[in-house]
Amino acid sequence: MLYLIEHRDISISYQNQSINAIKFYYEQVLGRLVKSYHIQRPRRERKLPNVLSEEEVQMILNNTDNLKHKAILSLIYSAGLRRSELINLQPTDIDSKRMYVIIRGGKGNKDRYSILSEKVLILLRKYFRKYKPFNWLFEGQFGGQYSASSIQNILKNAVAKARIKKKVTVHTLRHCFATHLLEHGVDLRYIQELLGHKNAKTTEIYTHITQRGLGKIKSPLDNLDI
């Protein structure tokens, strides 16, 4: 392990895979008793997610001309949905009376509610009248569920048209949803519920990337006469 780390500069995930391989060999292949191994596991890397400003999200949505495509990206951002959750939505999962989006069988096979934007509801009604979805809220060109890769392609094209240079994935819109809510003063506990996070620590990462507090801190360089 030391050789791999010092000379081959392997990643943290590779280190953990190597340790797991050792455990598997001794316990599953050789059939030895489960025991503790005196090999220190590396700490997990904590990388902050990419987040766009509200203006950048607006530019992306405004550069999405197709009605269905705009409805897809707008709903993902406005409700903080995962890509798989968007694909699995059915028309009945949009509750326009209570202004909820019902996410069934999300991560961890949990159902939850998220907020339904008034502007997105208007957009969805236009979309319904034009496309008349039946089984799934968003269906492919020849029926059936919309594909995950198509959603990423929609976003990729919109990001290019908006001339945004940051790395943007569909999951970035979910990060933006949480960060922008936090910047507008929404309690972290509510954001945790909307995102469907089981552990509050998962949601706390957004406190590290919000500009709500950072924007009020003045750099010491600004006090210098340069």
Backbone bond lengths (Angstrom), bond angles and torsions (degrees), N, CA, C in turn:
res aa  C-N    CA-C-N  psi(-1)  N-CA   C-N-CA  omega(-1)  CA-C   N-CA-C  phi
1 M - - - 1.446 - - 1.526 110.96 -
2 L 1.326 116.22 -42.35 1.463 119.12 178.75 1.526 111.10 -63.45
3 Y 1.330 115.32 -38.68 1.463 119.25 178.34 1.533 110.70 -62.26
4 L 1.344 114.69 -45.75 1.468 119.43 -179.28 1.526 111.11 -61.08
5 I 1.334 115.37 -39.20 1.466 119.66 -177.30 1.523 111.20 -74.19
6 E 1.348 116.30 -46.28 1.458 119.99 -172.78 1.523 113.72 -79.19
7 H 1.338 116.19 -36.43 1.464 118.96 -173.63 1.528 114.00 -104.06
8 R 1.332 116.04 -27.74 1.466 117.29 -179.55 1.518 112.24 -108.34
9 D 1.336 115.92 -4.44 1.465 121.70 174.32 1.537 111.92 50.85
10 I 1.341 115.22 49.68 1.470 119.33 -177.65 1.527 110.65 -72.51
11 S 1.326 115.94 156.33 1.460 121.84 -177.80 1.529 110.94 -74.89
12 I 1.313 116.10 169.32 1.463 121.28 178.14 1.522 110.81 -64.34
13 S 1.317 117.40 -40.39 1.462 120.16 179.49 1.527 110.86 -64.96
14 Y 1.358 116.60 -37.43 1.468 120.67 178.03 1.530 110.45 -66.34
15 Q 1.339 116.73 -37.46 1.465 120.53 177.33 1.528 110.34 -61.02
16 N 1.308 116.17 -46.09 1.472 119.96 -179.96 1.526 111.51 -65.04
17 Q 1.334 116.73 -38.01 1.464 120.74 177.47 1.533 110.52 -62.55
18 S 1.330 116.05 -39.39 1.469 120.81 -179.85 1.528 111.02 -65.28
19 I 1.336 116.48 -43.23 1.462 120.70 178.08 1.524 110.64 -63.86
20 N 1.339 115.60 -42.40 1.468 119.75 178.09 1.518 111.73 -63.15
21 A 1.333 116.31 -35.06 1.467 120.53 178.84 1.527 110.86 -65.30
22 I 1.341 116.04 -39.82 1.471 120.93 177.74 1.530 109.99 -62.59
23 K 1.331 115.71 -47.19 1.470 120.81 179.28 1.527 110.91 -59.84
24 F 1.336 115.88 -44.06 1.463 120.66 -178.43 1.530 110.81 -63.10
25 Y 1.345 116.30 -42.18 1.456 120.36 -178.24 1.532 111.69 -62.23
26 Y 1.328 116.42 -48.60 1.462 120.03 -176.69 1.529 112.17 -71.07
27 E 1.331 117.10 -38.61 1.459 119.45 -173.29 1.523 113.38 -89.49
28 Q 1.341 117.03 -40.95 1.461 119.84 -175.13 1.532 113.09 -93.93
29 V 1.337 116.47 -40.55 1.466 119.70 -178.18 1.529 110.99 -80.82
30 L 1.340 116.67 -50.46 1.465 120.56 -179.15 1.526 112.91 -85.72
31 G 1.311 117.00 -13.62 1.466 120.77 176.74 1.510 114.74 71.89
32 R 1.304 118.32 25.26 1.463 120.83 179.38 1.533 110.36 -79.23
33 L 1.311 115.87 163.09 1.463 121.10 -179.36 1.525 110.35 -65.82
34 V 1.330 114.36 147.87 1.467 119.48 176.54 1.524 108.48 -67.43
35 K 1.309 117.26 130.05 1.454 121.41 -178.44 1.522 108.88 -145.47
36 S 1.299 114.79 170.40 1.463 119.14 177.55 1.524 109.11 -85.84
37 Y 1.320 116.02 144.98 1.458 121.75 -179.09 1.526 107.79 -114.39
38 H 1.293 116.24 131.04 1.458 120.43 -176.55 1.535 110.02 -84.98
39 I 1.298 113.33 59.71 1.464 120.68 176.01 1.524 106.26 -123.18
40 Q 1.292 116.18 118.94 1.459 119.81 -176.57 1.521 110.66 -74.27
41 R 1.320 114.87 126.84 1.467 119.35 177.27 1.529 109.38 -81.36
42 P 1.313 116.30 144.26 1.474 119.33 179.62 1.524 110.69 -74.31
43 R 1.303 115.94 154.10 1.452 120.25 174.43 1.519 109.77 -72.92
44 R 1.323 114.46 142.49 1.465 119.35 179.89 1.520 110.31 -67.44
45 E 1.330 113.99 140.60 1.456 119.13 175.48 1.529 109.14 -68.43
46 R 1.300 115.18 140.63 1.454 119.00 178.41 1.524 108.85 -115.83
47 K 1.302 115.49 93.53 1.457 120.54 -178.69 1.529 109.22 -98.03
48 L 1.331 115.09 134.80 1.453 119.31 178.59 1.528 109.48 -79.73
49 P 1.324 117.00 139.58 1.469 119.56 -179.13 1.522 111.64 -72.71
50 N 1.321 115.96 153.16 1.459 120.59 173.30 1.521 109.32 -69.40
51 V 1.304 116.54 136.83 1.464 121.17 178.42 1.521 109.07 -133.67
52 L 1.315 115.75 138.10 1.457 122.01 177.23 1.528 109.60 -94.90
53 S 1.314 116.74 156.82 1.453 120.65 172.11 1.533 108.63 -75.35
54 E 1.317 116.62 166.35 1.470 120.05 177.23 1.523 110.35 -62.51
55 E 1.324 115.98 -35.23 1.470 119.94 179.23 1.525 111.16 -65.28
56 E 1.313 117.00 -38.54 1.472 120.72 179.31 1.527 110.84 -68.57
57 V 1.334 117.42 -39.43 1.473 120.02 176.28 1.524 109.59 -62.38
58 Q 1.322 116.37 -42.05 1.468 120.86 178.23 1.521 111.16 -60.12
59 M 1.338 116.26 -42.16 1.470 120.36 178.92 1.528 111.08 -62.18
60 I 1.325 116.72 -40.18 1.471 120.69 179.51 1.521 110.37 -63.69
61 L 1.322 116.61 -47.61 1.471 120.62 -177.95 1.530 111.07 -66.74
62 N 1.324 116.47 -37.02 1.467 119.77 179.70 1.519 112.47 -72.74
63 N 1.332 116.32 -16.88 1.471 120.36 176.27 1.524 111.93 -99.27
64 T 1.321 116.45 16.90 1.469 122.27 174.45 1.521 107.28 -109.91
65 D 1.329 116.66 100.76 1.465 121.22 -171.49 1.526 113.23 -81.59
66 N 1.321 116.95 -38.31 1.460 121.04 -178.08 1.534 110.65 -65.03
67 L 1.331 117.02 131.29 1.465 122.03 -175.58 1.528 112.31 -60.05
68 K 1.327 117.19 -46.54 1.466 120.75 179.57 1.523 110.81 -63.08
69 H 1.313 116.80 -44.87 1.453 121.39 -178.88 1.527 111.48 -62.42
70 K 1.329 115.75 -41.92 1.466 119.92 179.38 1.526 110.75 -66.20
71 A 1.333 116.90 -38.68 1.469 120.97 178.10 1.531 110.55 -63.76
72 I 1.325 117.26 -39.32 1.467 121.69 -179.91 1.521 111.23 -63.79
73 L 1.331 116.95 -52.87 1.462 120.60 -177.06 1.529 111.12 -67.24
74 S 1.323 116.78 -38.30 1.465 120.95 -179.77 1.520 111.13 -64.86
75 L 1.329 116.73 -40.46 1.467 120.18 -179.48 1.530 111.17 -69.25
76 I 1.326 117.20 -39.55 1.466 120.45 177.92 1.529 110.52 -60.06
77 Y 1.338 116.13 -47.49 1.463 119.90 -178.66 1.528 111.37 -69.87
78 S 1.312 117.98 -43.24 1.467 121.29 -172.41 1.521 113.14 -71.70
79 A 1.338 117.30 -22.68 1.467 120.41 -178.62 1.525 112.67 -117.20
80 G 1.327 117.56 -0.97 1.470 120.43 178.48 1.513 113.24 66.64
81 L 1.328 116.15 42.04 1.460 120.29 -174.58 1.526 112.27 -86.85
82 R 1.322 114.76 148.84 1.462 120.72 166.27 1.527 107.58 -77.54
83 R 1.319 116.05 158.86 1.467 120.04 -179.12 1.524 111.35 -60.68
84 S 1.333 117.25 -42.63 1.468 121.21 -179.93 1.529 111.42 -64.58
85 E 1.332 116.33 -33.80 1.464 120.18 179.46 1.516 111.23 -68.62
86 L 1.333 116.41 -38.67 1.467 120.52 177.58 1.526 110.64 -62.93
87 I 1.328 115.82 -44.65 1.465 120.96 -177.94 1.525 111.51 -62.14
88 N 1.342 117.15 -35.39 1.460 121.46 -175.54 1.525 114.47 -86.91
89 L 1.326 116.98 1.03 1.464 119.44 178.69 1.526 110.99 -68.92
90 Q 1.317 115.40 141.30 1.457 122.57 173.30 1.524 109.04 -110.76
91 P 1.326 118.88 158.60 1.477 120.23 -179.12 1.527 113.29 -53.33
92 T 1.325 117.06 -35.33 1.467 120.63 -178.74 1.533 112.86 -72.81
93 D 1.317 117.81 -7.41 1.466 120.83 179.25 1.531 112.07 -82.77
94 I 1.315 117.07 -3.80 1.462 121.61 175.35 1.528 107.77 -98.12
95 D 1.314 116.53 107.92 1.469 122.49 -178.48 1.524 108.32 -99.69
96 S 1.332 116.22 94.52 1.466 121.06 -175.35 1.522 112.86 -75.88
97 K 1.312 117.70 -18.65 1.470 120.36 179.18 1.526 111.04 -77.54
98 R 1.324 115.78 -44.21 1.469 119.92 -179.84 1.530 111.88 -95.51
99 M 1.341 116.46 -3.32 1.466 123.23 178.95 1.525 111.92 58.88
100 Y 1.329 114.14 50.61 1.461 122.16 178.07 1.521 110.34 -123.17
101 V 1.328 115.09 152.18 1.459 122.47 163.67 1.527 105.57 -108.68
102 I 1.314 116.98 127.14 1.458 121.28 -179.41 1.523 108.34 -97.63
103 I 1.317 116.09 118.39 1.468 121.27 178.82 1.521 107.69 -103.33
104 R 1.308 116.00 114.22 1.472 121.03 -176.76 1.527 110.09 -102.09
105 G 1.332 114.66 133.13 1.463 119.10 177.15 1.503 113.52 60.66
106 G 1.350 116.63 46.29 1.456 120.53 176.66 1.517 110.76 -70.72
107 K 1.329 116.67 -160.84 1.459 120.50 -179.77 1.521 109.34 -60.17
108 G 1.337 116.60 133.43 1.460 120.57 -174.66 1.513 112.01 79.81
109 N 1.344 115.78 12.01 1.469 122.12 178.69 1.535 111.65 58.30
110 K 1.339 115.54 36.40 1.454 121.20 -179.30 1.524 110.82 -106.28
111 D 1.331 115.86 139.25 1.458 120.96 171.58 1.527 108.36 -86.78
112 R 1.330 116.03 149.33 1.465 119.44 175.92 1.532 109.25 -157.54
113 Y 1.317 114.61 169.25 1.459 121.52 175.01 1.523 109.16 -109.55
114 S 1.326 115.76 148.40 1.456 120.47 167.98 1.530 107.48 -133.46
115 I 1.315 115.92 170.92 1.457 120.24 -175.28 1.534 111.07 -78.71
116 L 1.326 115.04 148.76 1.464 121.63 176.26 1.522 107.86 -110.61
117 S 1.298 116.24 115.88 1.459 122.02 -179.96 1.531 110.56 -68.22
118 E 1.320 116.45 139.86 1.466 120.71 177.64 1.527 110.94 -62.90
119 K 1.321 116.67 -40.34 1.473 120.22 179.50 1.523 110.73 -67.15
120 V 1.333 116.30 -37.67 1.463 119.71 178.60 1.528 110.16 -68.09
121 L 1.321 117.23 -36.16 1.465 120.33 177.88 1.529 110.47 -60.88
122 I 1.319 117.56 -42.82 1.473 121.49 176.46 1.523 110.18 -60.75
123 L 1.336 115.43 -43.71 1.463 121.42 179.59 1.529 110.58 -63.58
124 L 1.338 117.26 -42.64 1.457 121.54 -179.70 1.521 111.68 -65.98
125 R 1.317 118.21 -35.52 1.462 120.90 178.08 1.525 111.02 -65.62
126 K 1.329 116.80 -39.55 1.471 120.67 175.09 1.526 109.94 -63.22
127 Y 1.334 114.89 -43.49 1.460 120.96 179.27 1.525 111.15 -62.25
128 F 1.334 117.68 -43.06 1.466 122.35 179.44 1.521 110.86 -59.43
129 R 1.319 115.35 -45.67 1.476 118.99 -177.37 1.524 111.39 -63.52
130 K 1.328 116.91 -35.32 1.467 120.14 -176.87 1.520 112.55 -83.05
131 Y 1.349 118.04 -44.27 1.461 121.40 -170.64 1.531 114.05 -100.47
132 K 1.332 116.75 -21.46 1.475 121.91 178.28 1.544 113.14 47.38
133 P 1.322 117.51 61.65 1.480 120.30 179.35 1.525 110.64 -64.48
134 F 1.327 116.11 149.53 1.465 120.28 -175.24 1.531 111.39 -115.62
135 N 1.324 117.12 -72.99 1.474 120.27 -176.76 1.524 112.48 -79.60
136 W 1.325 115.90 -43.78 1.463 121.40 -177.52 1.513 109.26 -117.01
137 L 1.329 115.79 150.06 1.459 119.43 179.75 1.524 110.69 -59.94
138 F 1.337 115.93 -41.48 1.465 120.75 176.10 1.517 108.25 -123.17
139 E 1.315 114.76 118.32 1.469 120.41 -176.48 1.521 110.02 -113.45
140 G 1.316 115.20 154.73 1.453 120.94 178.84 1.517 111.72 -71.06
141 Q 1.300 114.89 174.97 1.466 120.92 -177.03 1.528 112.10 -59.09
142 F 1.334 116.31 -32.92 1.459 120.58 -178.21 1.537 111.23 -113.64
143 G 1.317 116.32 26.68 1.456 120.75 -179.74 1.520 111.46 90.69
144 G 1.320 116.32 176.32 1.459 120.60 -178.03 1.519 111.25 78.07
145 Q 1.326 115.65 178.16 1.454 120.55 -178.02 1.526 112.03 -67.73
146 Y 1.301 114.74 148.34 1.454 121.32 175.40 1.521 108.14 -68.01
147 S 1.308 117.99 145.48 1.470 120.04 -175.90 1.526 111.26 -86.69
148 A 1.325 115.22 146.95 1.467 121.88 -179.96 1.524 111.06 -63.92
149 S 1.327 116.84 -39.82 1.470 120.51 -178.26 1.525 111.14 -65.78
150 S 1.326 116.69 -33.06 1.472 120.23 179.25 1.521 110.66 -65.02
151 I 1.339 116.93 -37.39 1.464 120.40 179.39 1.524 109.82 -64.66
152 Q 1.327 116.96 -42.56 1.464 119.96 178.83 1.522 110.51 -64.08
153 N 1.320 117.87 -37.59 1.467 121.24 178.80 1.521 111.66 -66.52
154 I 1.335 116.20 -39.31 1.468 120.70 176.55 1.521 109.83 -58.00
155 L 1.337 115.48 -48.43 1.453 120.57 -178.25 1.527 111.08 -65.57
156 K 1.314 116.47 -42.02 1.467 121.00 -179.58 1.529 110.98 -58.27
157 N 1.323 116.34 -43.28 1.467 121.01 179.93 1.526 111.58 -66.60
158 A 1.331 115.69 -40.68 1.464 119.96 -179.46 1.527 111.21 -67.69
159 V 1.329 116.71 -39.25 1.464 121.67 178.35 1.533 110.03 -63.86
160 A 1.321 116.51 -40.83 1.473 120.91 178.97 1.529 110.46 -64.85
161 K 1.329 116.64 -43.25 1.467 120.49 179.87 1.528 111.15 -65.96
162 A 1.339 116.04 -33.13 1.466 120.47 179.16 1.528 111.74 -79.86
163 R 1.339 117.30 -6.67 1.468 124.43 178.70 1.536 111.73 59.95
164 I 1.310 115.00 41.39 1.466 121.23 176.22 1.516 108.02 -94.10
165 K 1.316 116.82 126.86 1.462 122.05 -173.89 1.523 113.08 -91.91
166 K 1.320 118.39 -12.65 1.465 121.42 -179.05 1.525 109.86 -67.68
167 K 1.330 115.39 155.72 1.455 120.17 173.51 1.533 108.45 -75.28
168 V 1.323 116.24 119.43 1.466 120.80 -175.58 1.527 109.43 -126.76
169 T 1.324 116.22 125.32 1.466 121.85 173.52 1.518 108.05 -118.25
170 V 1.325 116.07 173.00 1.462 119.79 178.00 1.529 109.88 -59.68
171 H 1.333 116.86 -37.01 1.466 120.29 -179.03 1.531 111.27 -67.93
172 T 1.340 116.90 -21.87 1.465 120.37 176.56 1.522 110.42 -60.03
173 L 1.335 116.93 -37.17 1.470 120.80 179.81 1.525 110.88 -63.68
174 R 1.313 116.93 -34.79 1.475 121.38 176.54 1.531 110.16 -67.30
175 H 1.344 116.67 -41.45 1.461 120.30 175.60 1.532 110.78 -62.32
176 C 1.327 116.15 -39.31 1.462 120.57 179.44 1.529 110.76 -64.01
177 F 1.316 116.62 -42.45 1.468 122.29 178.24 1.526 110.22 -54.22
178 A 1.324 117.09 -50.33 1.465 121.64 -177.71 1.523 111.51 -67.24
179 T 1.322 116.84 -44.31 1.463 120.75 -177.23 1.518 111.29 -66.11
180 H 1.325 117.19 -43.02 1.465 120.44 -178.41 1.526 111.38 -68.78
181 L 1.332 117.83 -35.20 1.464 120.25 174.72 1.524 110.25 -62.18
182 L 1.328 116.07 -44.12 1.458 120.93 -179.89 1.527 110.80 -63.30
183 E 1.319 116.04 -39.93 1.467 120.17 178.97 1.526 112.15 -66.63
184 H 1.323 116.40 -24.32 1.474 120.57 177.69 1.528 112.02 -92.61
185 G 1.328 116.76 9.77 1.451 120.36 171.56 1.510 116.48 91.41
186 V 1.334 118.46 10.15 1.469 120.87 178.38 1.528 109.24 -72.84
187 D 1.323 116.12 135.16 1.460 122.03 -178.34 1.530 110.73 -61.66
188 L 1.337 115.35 139.67 1.459 121.53 -177.27 1.528 112.08 -59.54
189 R 1.329 117.29 -30.99 1.468 120.58 -179.55 1.528 111.30 -65.78
190 Y 1.338 116.21 -37.79 1.466 119.64 178.21 1.526 110.73 -69.51
191 I 1.325 115.43 -38.94 1.473 119.69 178.32 1.523 109.75 -62.60
192 Q 1.333 116.54 -40.14 1.466 120.82 177.53 1.522 111.00 -58.43
193 E 1.332 117.09 -43.09 1.469 121.52 179.34 1.524 111.07 -65.58
194 L 1.324 116.35 -43.17 1.465 120.61 -178.57 1.520 111.87 -64.77
195 L 1.333 116.66 -35.57 1.459 121.03 -179.72 1.524 112.54 -81.80
196 G 1.337 116.35 -18.87 1.460 119.88 -178.24 1.512 112.70 77.85
197 H 1.338 117.22 28.83 1.468 121.11 177.59 1.518 109.89 -79.33
198 K 1.302 116.20 129.64 1.460 120.85 177.83 1.523 111.12 -74.09
199 N 1.327 115.81 -38.52 1.456 122.19 -176.46 1.524 109.87 -107.76
200 A 1.326 116.92 129.73 1.466 121.58 -179.57 1.526 111.86 -62.00
201 K 1.349 116.87 -27.82 1.465 120.42 -178.90 1.528 111.34 -64.15
202 T 1.329 116.18 -29.56 1.469 119.66 177.88 1.520 110.09 -64.74
203 T 1.329 116.48 -38.30 1.463 121.15 -178.83 1.518 111.53 -75.93
204 E 1.329 117.02 -28.04 1.463 121.34 -175.44 1.522 113.31 -64.06
205 I 1.323 116.92 -16.00 1.470 119.32 179.35 1.522 110.91 -60.30
206 Y 1.342 116.76 -27.23 1.466 119.78 -177.92 1.521 112.56 -71.52
207 T 1.329 117.22 -18.35 1.459 119.38 175.77 1.523 110.79 -69.85
208 H 1.338 117.08 -19.40 1.460 121.47 -179.10 1.529 112.48 -85.54
209 I 1.312 116.84 -14.67 1.470 118.70 -175.72 1.523 113.13 -118.43
210 T 1.345 117.08 -3.92 1.458 119.13 179.17 1.522 110.49 -73.59
211 Q 1.319 116.13 147.18 1.459 121.33 178.79 1.526 111.63 -93.71
212 R 1.327 116.54 0.35 1.464 119.86 -176.43 1.525 110.87 -58.80
213 G 1.329 116.95 -44.68 1.459 120.27 179.36 1.518 112.20 -88.25
214 L 1.341 116.28 -39.76 1.463 120.32 -177.01 1.524 112.41 -62.00
215 G 1.336 115.65 -34.03 1.466 119.77 -177.88 1.512 113.71 -65.31
216 K 1.329 117.40 -19.11 1.462 121.30 -178.51 1.527 112.51 -94.67
217 I 1.334 116.79 -6.96 1.460 120.36 -178.51 1.531 109.23 -90.73
218 K 1.300 115.30 128.53 1.468 120.51 -178.73 1.519 109.48 -95.42
219 S 1.302 117.18 132.21 1.460 121.94 178.75 1.525 109.36 -66.91
220 P 1.348 118.43 141.60 1.455 120.16 178.07 1.518 112.99 -63.49
221 L 1.335 117.28 -23.32 1.459 120.52 179.36 1.529 111.43 -64.74
222 D 1.353 116.06 -28.78 1.462 119.88 -179.13 1.523 112.08 -68.36
223 N 1.309 118.06 -13.07 1.464 121.15 177.09 1.535 112.34 -89.73
224 L 1.329 115.80 -5.02 1.465 119.86 -178.59 1.512 111.44 -90.83
225 D 1.297 116.57 148.10 1.477 122.18 177.11 1.517 108.15 -92.49
226 I 1.327 116.12 86.17 1.474 119.35 -179.65 1.525 109.90 -122.98
